[in-house]
């Protein structure tokens, strides 16, 4: 891990993800989590304050970045639910099949290199009847914005810890074998190439239908 990734990038990611627009999305999604929760890409722990102690038994926060998890420890001390952290990649979740009632991912799928593999792992660790709660930014519907997303993504990804601006989130979920039950989309305030948000609920169907449509 280079000096940029270890010392500067975690703080840049934290600053970018704690915006008012991101907080609004978190406030609408995270309180819906129930039971045993796995949060993918827990980062600096910005979601932890939104979990409902009356509905959540425990949160396991997974992230591949030790510096980010160190930041999350401080947020966990203020959380209203028990929190455990695991340093691991989403493509290989070190938990047994059916371990969780809810998987939460917020602004994380854009950074995972093997997104379909990661989603397959999320489906594996969900108990029967379990749900994936997701809020992500991604491919915009307007061609003019898409052109900027496609042009900027190579450089943006190198500077942003692997973040892609141009992931088609519904196609990614459906291709990985999830059925989308609820979906809301809109531009959030801010820079439009990174401001098209998807928020919703999905459930695993048990079948992967096609490769990751945006992994390049």
Backbone as CSV, one residue per row, in Angstrom:
resi,resn,N_x,N_y,N_z,CA_x,CA_y,CA_z,C_x,C_y,C_z
1,UNK,0.850,-1.192,0.000,0.000,0.000,0.000,0.889,1.247,0.000
2,UNK,0.691,2.143,-0.992,1.502,3.336,-1.097,1.125,4.380,-0.069
3,UNK,1.959,5.411,0.021,1.706,6.485,0.989,0.389,7.189,0.703
4,UNK,0.073,7.403,-0.584,-1.189,8.064,-0.944,-2.384,7.244,-0.459
5,UNK,-2.365,5.929,-0.739,-3.484,5.066,-0.355,-3.595,4.913,1.151
6,UNK,-2.456,4.951,1.827,-2.474,4.709,3.266,-2.813,5.946,4.083
7,UNK,-2.306,7.110,3.675,-2.432,8.287,4.530,-3.383,9.356,3.996
8,UNK,-3.457,9.529,2.686,-4.273,10.612,2.143,-5.636,10.141,1.656
9,UNK,-5.670,9.040,0.910,-6.922,8.579,0.316,-8.028,8.336,1.342
10,UNK,-7.773,7.687,2.489,-8.864,7.476,3.447,-9.544,8.769,3.879
11,UNK,-8.777,9.823,4.048,-9.360,11.098,4.475,-10.118,11.772,3.334
12,UNK,-9.644,11.608,2.101,-10.360,12.145,0.954,-11.695,11.431,0.770
13,UNK,-11.680,10.108,0.908,-12.915,9.333,0.779,-13.899,9.708,1.877
14,UNK,-13.398,9.832,3.089,-14.264,10.221,4.214,-14.905,11.580,3.963
15,UNK,-14.119,12.541,3.503,-14.640,13.881,3.251,-15.684,13.875,2.143
16,UNK,-15.416,13.116,1.077,-16.358,13.074,-0.044,-17.661,12.399,0.340
17,UNK,-17.591,11.365,1.175,-18.770,10.565,1.494,-19.590,11.106,2.661
18,UNK,-19.115,12.147,3.315,-19.883,12.691,4.430,-20.671,13.938,4.027
19,UNK,-20.861,14.149,2.716,-21.621,15.301,2.239,-23.083,15.201,2.672
20,UNK,-23.771,16.310,2.585,-25.196,16.341,2.951,-26.016,15.422,2.066
21,UNK,-25.682,15.378,0.775,-26.419,14.512,-0.143,-26.232,13.039,0.223
22,UNK,-25.007,12.649,0.561,-24.756,11.268,0.962,-25.464,10.956,2.282
23,UNK,-25.438,11.889,3.207,-26.091,11.670,4.495,-27.589,11.473,4.325
24,UNK,-28.190,12.203,3.399,-29.621,12.047,3.146,-29.934,10.645,2.645
25,UNK,-29.113,10.139,1.742,-29.325,8.787,1.234,-29.168,7.755,2.345
26,UNK,-28.160,7.915,3.175,-27.950,6.979,4.279,-29.147,6.971,5.229
27,UNK,-29.660,8.153,5.512,-30.771,8.265,6.467,-32.029,7.568,5.977
28,UNK,-32.172,7.439,4.667,-33.355,6.785,4.103,-33.189,5.273,4.003
29,UNK,-31.946,4.818,3.920,-31.698,3.400,3.653,-31.306,2.603,4.882
30,UNK,-30.293,3.057,5.600,-29.672,2.240,6.646,-30.643,1.881,7.774
31,UNK,-31.554,2.758,8.210,-32.471,2.361,9.286,-33.394,1.200,8.928
32,UNK,-33.436,0.801,7.657,-34.284,-0.320,7.255,-33.610,-1.665,7.506
33,UNK,-32.347,-1.675,7.858,-31.631,-2.922,8.123,-32.212,-3.617,9.352
34,UNK,-32.217,-4.949,9.304,-32.752,-5.728,10.428,-31.840,-6.909,10.736
35,UNK,-31.932,-7.379,11.988,-31.273,-8.605,12.397,-29.755,-8.519,12.384
36,UNK,-29.148,-9.546,11.859,-27.690,-9.626,11.734,-27.305,-8.937,10.427
37,UNK,-26.474,-7.926,10.522,-26.185,-7.066,9.370,-24.722,-7.173,8.976
38,UNK,-24.485,-7.296,7.684,-23.141,-7.187,7.129,-23.088,-5.918,6.298
39,UNK,-22.179,-5.012,6.639,-21.996,-3.814,5.824,-20.730,-3.972,4.986
40,UNK,-20.912,-3.902,3.678,-19.807,-4.036,2.732,-19.200,-2.661,2.492
41,UNK,-17.882,-2.568,2.639,-17.233,-1.275,2.451,-17.616,-0.297,3.547
42,UNK,-17.442,-0.725,4.776,-17.864,0.113,5.912,-17.078,1.418,5.974
43,UNK,-15.882,1.437,5.373,-15.114,2.674,5.291,-14.833,3.285,6.642
44,UNK,-15.110,4.570,6.770,-14.840,5.282,8.020,-16.002,5.204,9.005
45,UNK,-17.008,4.386,8.697,-18.104,4.155,9.639,-19.223,5.162,9.578
46,UNK,-19.401,5.824,8.443,-20.421,6.870,8.348,-21.836,6.341,8.477
47,UNK,-22.053,5.058,8.208,-23.403,4.498,8.343,-23.755,4.108,9.778
48,UNK,-22.774,3.961,10.635,-23.015,3.311,11.925,-24.023,4.047,12.795
49,UNK,-24.075,5.351,12.682,-25.014,6.111,13.522,-26.460,5.957,13.067
50,UNK,-26.680,5.385,11.868,-28.040,5.288,11.323,-28.723,3.962,11.623
51,UNK,-27.996,2.981,12.171,-28.630,1.694,12.453,-29.577,1.814,13.646
52,UNK,-30.740,1.178,13.516,-31.791,1.231,14.537,-31.556,0.111,15.547
53,UNK,-31.257,0.468,16.782,-30.953,-0.524,17.811,-32.140,-1.430,18.114
54,UNK,-33.345,-0.967,17.831,-34.531,-1.791,18.066,-34.716,-2.856,16.989
55,UNK,-34.022,-2.719,15.876,-34.207,-3.628,14.748,-32.964,-4.468,14.435
56,UNK,-31.797,-4.002,14.877,-30.539,-4.628,14.488,-29.905,-5.333,15.680
57,UNK,-29.514,-6.585,15.456,-28.855,-7.378,16.502,-27.370,-7.057,16.592
58,UNK,-26.730,-6.978,15.418,-25.291,-6.767,15.374,-24.890,-6.349,13.967
59,UNK,-23.852,-5.527,13.848,-23.318,-5.118,12.548,-21.885,-5.607,12.419
60,UNK,-21.603,-6.286,11.321,-20.235,-6.650,10.959,-19.835,-5.740,9.799
61,UNK,-18.829,-4.921,10.014,-18.367,-4.000,8.990,-17.133,-4.539,8.300
62,UNK,-17.242,-4.760,6.992,-16.144,-5.340,6.219,-15.521,-4.286,5.327
63,UNK,-14.181,-4.249,5.293,-13.473,-3.319,4.427,-12.059,-3.850,4.207
64,UNK,-11.491,-3.675,3.003,-10.126,-4.144,2.774,-9.044,-3.192,3.259
65,UNK,-9.440,-1.998,3.711,-8.473,-0.963,4.073,-8.324,-0.847,5.586
66,UNK,-7.147,-1.186,6.087,-6.887,-1.046,7.525,-6.978,0.409,7.987
67,UNK,-6.467,1.384,7.228,-6.614,2.777,7.664,-8.074,3.215,7.782
68,UNK,-8.927,2.772,6.846,-10.331,3.123,6.936,-10.975,2.486,8.173
69,UNK,-10.616,1.244,8.450,-11.183,0.585,9.620,-10.736,1.252,10.915
70,UNK,-9.528,1.770,10.934,-9.079,2.509,12.116,-9.957,3.740,12.347
71,UNK,-10.330,4.419,11.266,-11.231,5.553,11.378,-12.616,5.099,11.844
72,UNK,-13.060,3.936,11.356,-14.383,3.432,11.715,-14.481,3.058,13.190
73,UNK,-13.372,2.679,13.785,-13.393,2.329,15.206,-13.920,3.479,16.054
74,UNK,-13.576,4.700,15.679,-14.048,5.855,16.440,-15.557,6.017,16.298
75,UNK,-16.065,5.767,15.088,-17.520,5.851,14.884,-18.237,4.739,15.640
76,UNK,-17.620,3.573,15.717,-18.247,2.447,16.409,-18.437,2.725,17.891
77,UNK,-17.547,3.503,18.454,-17.655,3.823,19.879,-18.906,4.633,20.179
78,UNK,-19.449,5.302,19.163,-20.655,6.113,19.348,-21.919,5.431,18.831
79,UNK,-21.770,4.244,18.248,-22.911,3.551,17.651,-23.842,3.003,18.732
80,UNK,-25.101,2.840,18.363,-26.116,2.318,19.295,-26.289,0.812,19.163
81,UNK,-25.511,0.185,18.299,-25.584,-1.268,18.096,-24.185,-1.856,18.232
82,UNK,-24.082,-3.142,18.580,-22.762,-3.782,18.629,-22.151,-3.829,17.228
83,UNK,-20.871,-3.534,17.146,-20.177,-3.489,15.853,-18.893,-4.300,15.933
84,UNK,-18.663,-5.082,14.894,-17.424,-5.847,14.738,-16.840,-5.508,13.364
85,UNK,-15.528,-5.423,13.276,-14.901,-5.102,11.995,-14.081,-6.292,11.490
86,UNK,-14.095,-6.438,10.160,-13.334,-7.495,9.504,-12.574,-6.872,8.341
87,UNK,-11.259,-7.040,8.338,-10.450,-6.560,7.224,-10.401,-7.650,6.157
88,UNK,-11.158,-7.454,5.087,-11.247,-8.465,4.040,-11.851,-7.855,2.797
89,UNK,-11.679,-8.543,1.677,-12.248,-8.121,0.412,-13.645,-8.697,0.260
90,UNK,-14.523,-7.960,-0.394,-15.903,-8.411,-0.568,-15.992,-9.622,-1.485
91,UNK,-14.978,-9.845,-2.314,-14.987,-11.010,-3.194,-14.762,-12.316,-2.445
92,UNK,-14.373,-12.242,-1.184,-14.141,-13.444,-0.377,-14.515,-13.126,1.068
93,UNK,-15.794,-13.139,1.365,-16.284,-12.763,2.697,-16.043,-13.917,3.667
94,UNK,-15.289,-13.696,4.729,-14.940,-14.782,5.648,-16.043,-15.070,6.674
95,UNK,-17.208,-15.426,6.174,-18.334,-15.776,7.033,-19.090,-16.945,6.413
96,UNK,-19.780,-17.698,7.256,-20.501,-18.878,6.791,-21.725,-18.500,5.966
97,UNK,-22.144,-19.421,5.116,-23.348,-19.236,4.311,-24.554,-19.003,5.220
98,UNK,-25.379,-18.040,4.852,-26.596,-17.758,5.599,-26.392,-17.064,6.922
99,UNK,-25.283,-16.343,7.066,-24.940,-15.738,8.364,-25.679,-14.444,8.662
100,UNK,-26.263,-13.798,7.635,-26.793,-12.454,7.827,-28.229,-12.318,7.294
101,UNK,-28.964,-11.454,7.958,-30.332,-11.144,7.527,-30.367,-9.977,6.553
102,UNK,-29.402,-9.085,6.661,-29.325,-7.904,5.796,-27.883,-7.664,5.396
103,UNK,-27.686,-7.352,4.130,-26.397,-6.840,3.664,-26.621,-5.400,3.218
104,UNK,-25.751,-4.511,3.650,-25.850,-3.091,3.310,-24.613,-2.686,2.525
105,UNK,-24.830,-2.009,1.410,-23.709,-1.429,0.675,-24.083,-0.018,0.241
106,UNK,-23.272,0.943,0.653,-23.517,2.333,0.279,-22.244,2.918,-0.322
107,UNK,-22.331,3.311,-1.577,-21.217,3.953,-2.289,-19.956,3.094,-2.221
108,UNK,-20.146,1.781,-2.392,-19.034,0.831,-2.315,-18.873,-0.008,-3.575
109,UNK,-19.968,-0.348,-4.239,-19.885,-1.209,-5.416,-19.031,-0.591,-6.516
110,UNK,-18.953,0.718,-6.531,-18.156,1.398,-7.559,-16.675,1.091,-7.441
111,UNK,-16.228,0.664,-6.270,-14.781,0.481,-6.038,-14.337,-0.977,-6.085
112,UNK,-15.263,-1.925,-6.117,-14.909,-3.339,-5.997,-14.533,-3.889,-7.373
113,UNK,-13.298,-4.341,-7.560,-12.879,-4.815,-8.887,-13.728,-5.983,-9.396
114,UNK,-13.930,-6.997,-8.559,-14.737,-8.154,-8.960,-16.142,-8.037,-8.433
115,UNK,-16.916,-7.124,-9.006,-18.234,-6.818,-8.455,-19.188,-8.009,-8.470
116,UNK,-19.186,-8.777,-9.558,-20.087,-9.932,-9.623,-19.693,-10.976,-8.582
117,UNK,-18.391,-11.214,-8.431,-17.942,-12.147,-7.398,-18.347,-11.655,-6.009
118,UNK,-18.213,-10.356,-5.786,-18.588,-9.790,-4.484,-20.081,-9.938,-4.234
119,UNK,-20.887,-9.665,-5.244,-22.335,-9.811,-5.086,-22.730,-11.270,-4.887
120,UNK,-22.023,-12.185,-5.540,-22.281,-13.607,-5.305,-21.988,-13.972,-3.855
121,UNK,-20.934,-13.394,-3.304,-20.616,-13.624,-1.900,-21.688,-13.024,-0.985
122,UNK,-22.173,-11.840,-1.329,-23.255,-11.231,-0.544,-24.495,-12.125,-0.551
123,UNK,-24.821,-12.668,-1.728,-25.964,-13.576,-1.819,-25.732,-14.827,-0.973
124,UNK,-24.512,-15.328,-0.987,-24.191,-16.546,-0.232,-24.384,-16.368,1.258
125,UNK,-23.941,-15.230,1.789,-23.994,-15.048,3.249,-25.366,-14.582,3.741
126,UNK,-26.276,-14.257,2.810,-27.628,-13.888,3.231,-28.426,-15.133,3.614
127,UNK,-29.133,-15.051,4.719,-30.035,-16.123,5.125,-31.262,-16.142,4.214
128,UNK,-31.990,-17.245,4.146,-33.226,-17.270,3.356,-34.147,-16.117,3.740
129,UNK,-34.644,-15.408,2.752,-35.475,-14.239,3.001,-34.699,-12.972,3.259
130,UNK,-33.360,-13.054,3.259,-32.542,-11.879,3.514,-32.553,-10.903,2.352
131,UNK,-32.216,-9.659,2.633,-32.276,-8.601,1.628,-30.961,-7.837,1.550
132,UNK,-30.686,-7.345,0.363,-29.580,-6.419,0.121,-30.150,-5.011,0.040
133,UNK,-29.659,-4.123,0.893,-30.009,-2.707,0.832,-28.842,-1.984,0.185
134,UNK,-29.108,-1.237,-0.871,-28.010,-0.606,-1.603,-28.302,0.857,-1.915
135,UNK,-27.260,1.643,-1.864,-27.292,3.025,-2.330,-25.945,3.283,-2.984
136,UNK,-25.968,3.596,-4.273,-24.737,3.718,-5.038,-24.859,4.874,-6.025
137,UNK,-23.720,5.374,-6.460,-23.728,6.283,-7.600,-23.281,5.494,-8.819
138,UNK,-23.663,5.963,-10.013,-23.275,5.198,-11.186,-23.702,5.844,-12.486
139,UNK,-23.857,5.002,-13.495,-24.105,5.437,-14.861,-25.365,6.293,-14.946
140,UNK,-25.215,7.480,-15.507,-26.326,8.426,-15.625,-27.156,8.130,-16.875
141,UNK,-28.412,8.550,-16.895,-29.258,8.303,-18.065,-29.007,9.275,-19.216
142,UNK,-28.394,10.415,-18.930,-28.180,11.431,-19.967,-26.875,11.181,-20.699
143,UNK,-26.961,11.135,-22.013,-25.787,10.809,-22.804,-24.649,11.794,-22.580
144,UNK,-24.970,13.067,-22.412,-23.907,14.056,-22.213,-23.137,13.783,-20.929
145,UNK,-23.839,13.371,-19.870,-23.176,13.040,-18.603,-22.403,11.736,-18.748
146,UNK,-22.985,10.770,-19.446,-22.310,9.494,-19.647,-20.960,9.677,-20.345
147,UNK,-20.923,10.570,-21.327,-19.669,10.786,-22.034,-18.576,11.257,-21.082
148,UNK,-18.944,12.149,-20.168,-17.980,12.607,-19.173,-17.585,11.457,-18.241
149,UNK,-18.561,10.666,-17.825,-18.262,9.539,-16.938,-17.283,8.563,-17.592
150,UNK,-17.546,8.228,-18.841,-16.695,7.267,-19.539,-15.295,7.833,-19.779
151,UNK,-15.225,9.115,-20.086,-13.921,9.730,-20.354,-13.086,9.887,-19.089
152,UNK,-13.737,10.207,-17.973,-13.016,10.522,-16.744,-12.701,9.302,-15.886
153,UNK,-13.445,8.204,-16.077,-13.313,7.059,-15.178,-11.896,6.508,-15.068
154,UNK,-11.124,6.350,-16.143,-9.771,5.787,-15.961,-8.909,6.577,-14.979
155,UNK,-8.873,7.898,-15.133,-8.071,8.723,-14.221,-8.716,8.805,-12.846
156,UNK,-10.023,8.947,-12.824,-10.761,9.037,-11.558,-10.544,7.783,-10.713
157,UNK,-10.574,6.633,-11.362,-10.409,5.374,-10.647,-9.027,5.265,-10.011
158,UNK,-8.002,5.715,-10.721,-6.644,5.647,-10.165,-6.503,6.529,-8.929
159,UNK,-7.151,7.691,-8.947,-7.044,8.627,-7.823,-8.036,8.314,-6.711
160,UNK,-9.134,7.645,-7.054,-10.227,7.453,-6.103,-10.339,6.067,-5.520
161,UNK,-9.233,5.358,-5.419,-9.273,4.044,-4.786,-10.049,3.012,-5.572
162,UNK,-10.067,3.145,-6.902,-10.759,2.186,-7.749,-12.171,2.589,-8.111
163,UNK,-12.650,3.726,-7.631,-14.031,4.159,-7.872,-14.285,4.386,-9.364
164,UNK,-15.346,3.769,-9.867,-15.761,3.958,-11.250,-17.014,4.836,-11.282
165,UNK,-17.016,5.785,-12.201,-18.162,6.672,-12.356,-19.260,6.054,-13.216
166,UNK,-18.922,5.018,-13.985,-19.799,4.562,-15.057,-20.388,3.175,-14.840
167,UNK,-20.551,2.738,-13.610,-21.147,1.426,-13.382,-22.673,1.511,-13.466
168,UNK,-23.232,0.592,-14.231,-24.689,0.468,-14.371,-25.167,-0.425,-13.226
169,UNK,-25.615,0.188,-12.158,-25.901,-0.569,-10.928,-27.026,-1.584,-11.109
170,UNK,-28.176,-1.236,-11.697,-29.207,-2.262,-11.888,-28.729,-3.437,-12.733
171,UNK,-28.007,-3.150,-13.816,-27.493,-4.235,-14.656,-26.504,-5.097,-13.885
172,UNK,-25.696,-4.470,-13.061,-24.728,-5.196,-12.251,-25.434,-6.134,-11.274
173,UNK,-26.443,-5.635,-10.584,-27.178,-6.453,-9.615,-27.900,-7.606,-10.297
174,UNK,-28.590,-7.306,-11.378,-29.345,-8.346,-12.071,-28.415,-9.373,-12.700
175,UNK,-27.275,-8.905,-13.230,-26.308,-9.830,-13.807,-25.678,-10.747,-12.785
176,UNK,-25.634,-10.296,-11.541,-25.059,-11.104,-10.464,-26.093,-11.987,-9.785
177,UNK,-27.329,-11.981,-10.294,-28.333,-12.885,-9.767,-29.231,-12.312,-8.690
178,UNK,-29.347,-10.982,-8.633,-30.273,-10.347,-7.694,-31.527,-9.880,-8.418
179,UNK,-32.640,-9.961,-7.744,-33.899,-9.381,-8.219,-34.118,-8.066,-7.477
180,UNK,-34.278,-6.988,-8.213,-34.484,-5.677,-7.594,-35.958,-5.530,-7.219
181,UNK,-36.218,-5.331,-5.950,-37.580,-5.206,-5.429,-38.035,-3.753,-5.355
182,UNK,-37.111,-2.862,-5.063,-37.407,-1.429,-4.993,-36.228,-0.682,-5.604
183,UNK,-36.519,0.397,-6.308,-35.434,1.183,-6.894,-35.879,2.630,-7.066
184,UNK,-35.084,3.539,-6.528,-35.284,4.967,-6.749,-34.000,5.536,-7.334
185,UNK,-34.140,6.397,-8.315,-32.981,7.001,-8.961,-33.189,8.504,-9.083
186,UNK,-32.093,9.242,-8.988,-32.165,10.702,-9.133,-30.762,11.268,-9.107
187,UNK,-30.621,12.465,-9.663,-29.388,13.211,-9.497,-29.393,13.865,-8.119
188,UNK,-28.351,13.652,-7.363,-28.158,14.382,-6.116,-27.491,15.716,-6.430
189,UNK,-27.554,16.664,-5.517,-26.817,17.916,-5.733,-25.325,17.635,-5.861
190,UNK,-24.675,18.384,-6.707,-23.237,18.223,-6.838,-22.797,17.969,-8.260
191,UNK,-21.568,17.515,-8.402,-20.933,17.280,-9.693,-21.640,16.137,-10.402
192,UNK,-22.252,16.405,-11.541,-23.154,15.447,-12.156,-22.522,14.105,-12.545
193,UNK,-21.286,14.043,-13.001,-20.722,12.723,-13.300,-20.682,11.766,-12.111
194,UNK,-20.705,12.291,-10.886,-20.694,11.434,-9.703,-21.986,11.548,-8.898
195,UNK,-23.009,12.162,-9.464,-24.182,12.515,-8.668,-25.438,11.727,-8.996
196,UNK,-25.359,10.782,-9.945,-26.566,10.004,-10.236,-26.627,8.832,-9.263
197,UNK,-27.642,8.827,-8.412,-27.741,7.859,-7.326,-28.820,6.818,-7.589
198,UNK,-28.524,5.608,-7.157,-29.478,4.499,-7.155,-29.672,4.064,-5.704
199,UNK,-30.906,3.953,-5.251,-31.177,3.465,-3.897,-32.284,2.438,-3.952
200,UNK,-32.094,1.279,-3.299,-33.134,0.278,-3.377,-32.902,-0.949,-2.531
201,UNK,-33.713,-1.958,-2.805,-33.708,-3.229,-2.090,-33.695,-4.348,-3.126
202,UNK,-32.896,-5.377,-2.869,-32.825,-6.515,-3.784,-32.734,-7.807,-2.992
203,UNK,-33.082,-8.903,-3.674,-32.970,-10.222,-3.063,-32.280,-11.172,-4.031
204,UNK,-31.515,-12.133,-3.523,-30.830,-13.073,-4.408,-31.794,-14.070,-5.023
205,UNK,-31.548,-14.417,-6.275,-32.360,-15.413,-6.959,-31.638,-16.745,-7.096
206,UNK,-30.330,-16.740,-6.853,-29.573,-17.975,-6.935,-28.951,-18.252,-8.280
207,UNK,-29.030,-17.280,-9.191,-28.463,-17.525,-10.524,-27.774,-16.268,-11.033
208,UNK,-26.550,-16.412,-11.521,-25.844,-15.323,-12.186,-26.126,-15.431,-13.676
209,UNK,-26.611,-14.347,-14.273,-27.070,-14.415,-15.652,-26.043,-13.961,-16.661
210,UNK,-25.113,-13.113,-16.277,-24.128,-12.643,-17.246,-22.933,-12.049,-16.510
211,UNK,-21.804,-11.839,-17.179,-20.626,-11.243,-16.539,-20.891,-9.811,-16.121
212,UNK,-20.018,-9.320,-15.257,-20.061,-7.921,-14.843,-20.054,-7.034,-16.076
213,UNK,-21.112,-6.220,-16.319,-21.203,-5.420,-17.530,-20.276,-4.240,-17.548
214,UNK,-19.618,-3.920,-16.423,-18.797,-2.717,-16.394,-17.385,-2.958,-15.897
215,UNK,-17.031,-4.208,-15.643,-15.668,-4.494,-15.178,-14.731,-4.468,-16.376
216,UNK,-13.838,-3.504,-16.364,-12.898,-3.372,-17.461,-11.507,-3.134,-16.891
